[in-house]
Amino acid sequence: MVRVVGHKNQESREYKIMRYLNSPELRSVMSNHTIPILQELNFREWTFLVLPYLGEHVFDECKPFHTLREVADFLQQTLEVGLLLANYLHVLIAKPRD
């Protein structure tokens, strides 16, 4: 799948977050469930990210949870990614501005 994430010199927040979550140090973290960036493409004034294709019907199988374990797994993964994003926001806020 290919996504447009930037135009001219303006990068989207999505692009900045994806780059952060796909950095080498965070890619090695077991709790990072982020879709990996396969390739970054720049064409003229556009920036694209190439991501794995998840399939046509990837969300068709989203059904209510059947067990308490499924609920717990979902909550754990959501909180893990939330903590990674909270760290990213902390880095942005603490970073000295030029």
C-alpha positions in Angstrom: 0.0 0.0 0.0 1.3 3.5 -0.8 0.3 6.6 1.2 1.0 10.2 0.5 2.6 11.7 3.7 4.1 15.0 2.5 4.0 17.7 -0.1 6.8 20.1 -0.8 8.6 20.7 2.5 5.6 20.0 4.7 5.5 16.6 6.4 2.3 15.3 7.9 2.1 14.4 11.6 1.3 10.9 10.5 4.7 10.8 8.7 6.6 12.1 11.7 4.9 9.6 14.0 5.4 6.7 11.6 9.1 7.6 11.2 9.5 7.8 15.0 7.8 4.4 15.6 9.8 2.8 12.8 13.1 4.1 14.1 15.7 1.3 14.6 15.6 1.6 18.4 11.7 1.3 18.5 11.5 -1.3 15.8 13.4 -3.6 18.2 10.9 -3.1 21.0 8.6 -6.1 21.3 5.6 -3.9 22.3 5.8 -1.9 19.1 2.9 -3.2 17.0 3.2 -0.5 14.3 2.9 -1.4 10.7 6.5 -1.3 9.3 7.6 1.2 6.6 8.9 -0.9 3.7 10.2 2.1 1.8 10.1 5.9 1.6 9.7 7.4 -1.8 10.3 11.0 -2.9 9.0 12.1 -6.3 9.2 15.7 -7.2 7.5 17.5 -4.3 5.7 14.5 -2.9 6.7 12.1 -0.2 5.2 8.6 -0.1 5.4 5.7 2.3 5.2 2.1 1.1 3.5 -0.1 3.7 2.6 -3.8 3.7 -0.7 -4.7 2.1 -3.0 -6.0 4.8 -5.6 -7.4 2.5 -8.9 -6.4 1.2 -10.9 -7.8 4.0 -8.6 -7.1 6.9 -11.4 -5.3 8.8 -14.2 -7.7 7.8 -13.0 -10.1 10.5 -13.3 -7.4 13.2 -15.9 -9.1 15.4 -16.8 -8.5 19.0 -14.4 -10.1 21.5 -15.2 -13.7 22.3 -13.1 -14.2 25.4 -11.8 -12.1 28.2 -8.3 -12.9 27.0 -9.0 -11.2 23.7 -10.1 -8.1 25.5 -7.0 -8.2 27.7 -4.7 -8.6 24.7 -6.4 -5.7 22.9 -6.1 -3.4 25.9 -2.4 -4.4 26.4 -1.5 -3.7 22.8 -3.4 -0.4 22.8 -1.7 0.8 26.0 1.8 -0.3 24.7 1.4 1.8 21.6 -0.1 4.6 23.7 3.0 4.6 25.9 5.3 4.8 22.8 3.3 7.8 21.5 3.4 9.4 24.9 7.2 9.1 24.8 7.2 10.7 21.3 5.1 13.6 22.5 7.4 14.1 25.5 10.4 14.2 23.2 8.7 16.8 21.0 7.8 19.0 23.9 11.2 18.7 25.6 13.1 19.3 22.4 14.6 22.8 22.3 13.1 25.0 19.6 15.3 26.8 17.2 
